[in-house]
Amino acid sequence: MIRWGFLGAGGIARTALAPAVHAADGAVLQAAAARDPLRAEGLGPVRVLSSYQEVVDADDVDAVYIALANDQHLPWSLAALRAGKHVLCEKPLCLTAAEVDVLLAAAGDRMCVEASWYRWHPRVRLAQQHLPEIGPVRHVSAGFTFGNVPDGNYRLDPAMGGGALYDVGCYAVSACLWAVHEGAPSEVSAQLRLGPTGVDLASRLDLRWPSGATAEVRASVDDSEGQWLVITGEHGEIALRDQPYASWREATLLDVSGRQIAVPAVDAYQVMVEEVSSVIAGGPGWVLPLAESRQTAEVLDRAFATTAREIP
């Protein structure tokens, strides 16, 4: 039984991760801390602690889940690893590839996993299994957009790691990486539309690999809501058009060259918690490798560095 400690009690912790731990086999929500102790208590832990550091240092906590603002991911992941804890951290794991390297160096024999939960969804795994059917991937179209972000929201604060790429673009970029499966692209170009605070409200990335494969990524926090992932190969196409990055407890469809494959409803958050817990305990399961999280961070680094012009 892996004993989890939570840092933060925001929306994702309350609605998704805490229920996932409570429902998961092989996991227990042992401790939690938040700025508001009542919110930490609302997660239903065995005990509420007074600070994040107290959770990190607790002898009865095996693994720490970090649900804090993006700029807090590196310092608290590093603190947990140095305290001998395993880490499951919300996406984006870090704000730069160099920060991921810091965690790689500190992890040692501990797990440090980015909680990009869609990767544990059975439909995504099924899509990966069907990739050989469509032949070498030639192009990927991936996007995640939404709008109506209120003033004062952390997504609009550059000091907290705000912006469309960090918030939702990381999902689409990671999908391009596993679809093409050739590592980081050789070319990255980007167009951004910046808001008054300086964060990217909308982003368009164009990626190219040495094989000739290309990808187009769209991310936005000031547009109509939309999610898509279309993978085109030499011999066919795989499409996840119905919330490829946010299908939660809903039945979904996978389109493989026009053939519809039904995927039953599942809580991919629970699957993630169970498999990460199992791997920590020395059992079977899959975890998102740090190397893949680093590739995603590298693409975002290069997108910010190579921006040619703003989106019209």
Buried (B, 14 or more C-beta within 10 A) or exposed (E): EBBBBBBBBBEBBBEBBBBBBBEBEBBBBBBBBBEEBEBBBBBEBEBBBEEBBBBBBBEEBBBBBBBBBBBBBBBBBBBBBEBBBBBBBBBBBBBBBEBBBBBBEBBEEBBBBBBBBBBBBBBBBBBBEBBEBBEBBBBBBBBBBBEEBEEEEBBBBBEBBBBBBBBBBBBBBBBBBBBBEBEBBEEBBBBBBBBEBEBBBBBBBBBBBEEEBBBBBBBBBBBEEEBBBBBBBEEBBBBBBBBBBBBBEEEBBBBBEEEEEEBEEBBBBBBBBBBBBBBBBEEEBBBBEBEBBBBBBBBBBBBBEEBEEEBE
